[in-house]
Amino acid sequence: MMHYKELIKTIKKRREVLQVTQETLAELSGVGLRTLKQFESGKGNPTLLTLQKIADVLGMEISLKLKNLSTDK
């Protein structure tokens, strides 16, 4: 399971490999530049929709796995 910090690194690395600037990614994804910069610096808390918009532009797929932590049996 990928943790939040790993997700940030993965998305940032993909953006850099594709040679897409933060400004261009913000414009293409419809995500604010400030939001994107905060996310990449680990200070932001983007919604799943925001993450999906970024991933779509970068040709990535986000998969969400929910784990039932209930002790009820």
MODELLER restraints for C-alpha pairs under 7 A, 6 or more apart:
rsr = mdl.restraints
at = mdl.atoms
rsr.add(forms.Gaussian(group=physical.xy_distance, feature=features.Distance(at['CA:8:A'], at['CA:40:A']), mean=5.84, stdev=0.5))
rsr.add(forms.Gaussian(group=physical.xy_distance, feature=features.Distance(at['CA:12:A'], at['CA:40:A']), mean=6.50, stdev=0.5))
rsr.add(forms.Gaussian(group=physical.xy_distance, feature=features.Distance(at['CA:14:A'], at['CA:58:A']), mean=6.91, stdev=0.5))
rsr.add(forms.Gaussian(group=physical.xy_distance, feature=features.Distance(at['CA:15:A'], at['CA:58:A']), mean=6.58, stdev=0.5))
rsr.add(forms.Gaussian(group=physical.xy_distance, feature=features.Distance(at['CA:22:A'], at['CA:33:A']), mean=6.84, stdev=0.5))
rsr.add(forms.Gaussian(group=physical.xy_distance, feature=features.Distance(at['CA:23:A'], at['CA:33:A']), mean=6.16, stdev=0.5))
rsr.add(forms.Gaussian(group=physical.xy_distance, feature=features.Distance(at['CA:26:A'], at['CA:32:A']), mean=5.62, stdev=0.5))
rsr.add(forms.Gaussian(group=physical.xy_distance, feature=features.Distance(at['CA:26:A'], at['CA:33:A']), mean=5.18, stdev=0.5))
rsr.add(forms.Gaussian(group=physical.xy_distance, feature=features.Distance(at['CA:26:A'], at['CA:36:A']), mean=6.71, stdev=0.5))
rsr.add(forms.Gaussian(group=physical.xy_distance, feature=features.Distance(at['CA:28:A'], at['CA:57:A']), mean=6.76, stdev=0.5))
rsr.add(forms.Gaussian(group=physical.xy_distance, feature=features.Distance(at['CA:29:A'], at['CA:53:A']), mean=5.31, stdev=0.5))
rsr.add(forms.Gaussian(group=physical.xy_distance, feature=features.Distance(at['CA:29:A'], at['CA:54:A']), mean=5.61, stdev=0.5))
rsr.add(forms.Gaussian(group=physical.xy_distance, feature=features.Distance(at['CA:29:A'], at['CA:57:A']), mean=6.10, stdev=0.5))
rsr.add(forms.Gaussian(group=physical.xy_distance, feature=features.Distance(at['CA:31:A'], at['CA:50:A']), mean=6.69, stdev=0.5))
rsr.add(forms.Gaussian(group=physical.xy_distance, feature=features.Distance(at['CA:35:A'], at['CA:44:A']), mean=6.68, stdev=0.5))
rsr.add(forms.Gaussian(group=physical.xy_distance, feature=features.Distance(at['CA:38:A'], at['CA:44:A']), mean=4.56, stdev=0.5))
rsr.add(forms.Gaussian(group=physical.xy_distance, feature=features.Distance(at['CA:39:A'], at['CA:45:A']), mean=6.56, stdev=0.5))
rsr.add(forms.Gaussian(group=physical.xy_distance, feature=features.Distance(at['CA:39:A'], at['CA:46:A']), mean=6.78, stdev=0.5))
rsr.add(forms.Gaussian(group=physical.xy_distance, feature=features.Distance(at['CA:52:A'], at['CA:62:A']), mean=6.74, stdev=0.5))
rsr.add(forms.Gaussian(group=physical.xy_distance, feature=features.Distance(at['CA:55:A'], at['CA:61:A']), mean=6.15, stdev=0.5))
rsr.add(forms.Gaussian(group=physical.xy_distance, feature=features.Distance(at['CA:55:A'], at['CA:62:A']), mean=6.99, stdev=0.5))
